[in-house]
């Protein structure tokens, strides 16, 4: 997949995730993106070695946004995200995974607890859970994520978006 198509897909993924406006101190706002591809021995690469899971890091002025896409937390992913610089806003998938979903060829993601731990490891400023209500049979309760965040990282900002809710990120 070429870089132009990847960036286009990344922007589409962000728009599909939530209506998010990032306010940067610099005008005009320049947006650039890096692609994180990862397999981490999770079986997410096809027979040709192409990754099935992609994440994106957006650089918008002074703000760095991580959109993990489909992801399972691994040491490699933590290292790659940390190399991208300080993450201000992280979108993390929390629909989880289990043998039932895998038997139906449903790609799982982080559990709510793993996403909370991942947010701590990458030391993001604010985290928003995603993917918890996209498909019937592949749901997760976002309040479990809230529970883990409140009990393990009470000082880290997080927000659970309602479907279609706009979100204004400022720092």
C-alpha positions, 0 to 999 in steps of 0.5 A: 500500500502506498504512503498516500493511500495509507495517510488517506485511510488514516484520516478516514479512520480518525473521522470514523472513530470520533469527531475530534478537533485538535487545537494547536498553538501554531498557525497554519496547522500542518498535519503529517502522519507516520504508519505503525505496522505491527504483527508481534506474533499475533497472527495478524500478517497474511501469507505474504507478510503484509500486516493486517493491523495498522496504527497511525501517529498524527503530528498536528502542530504541537500535538501528537495523536495516536490512533492504534487501529486494530492492536494487541499490546506488545513490547514492540508496539510500546517501543514503536509508539514511544519512539514517535515522541510524547503522545498527547491523545491516544485512541486505543481499541478495547473490544478484547479478544477470546477463543470464541471470537478467534474461532469466528475469524474476528480479529481481537484487540486490547482488553480494557485492562490491557489498554489502561496498562498500555496508556500508562506504558506510553505515558499519553496525556489523554486516552479515548477507548474505541472499537467497543461497540462496532460489531455485534458479537465483538463488543466490550463494556467501556466502563471496565476501561473506566474502572481500570483507569480510575483505579490504576491512573487516577491522574491520567485524563480519559474520555468515553465518547458516545456515538457521534459525540464531538470532542475538543482536545486542548492542552 
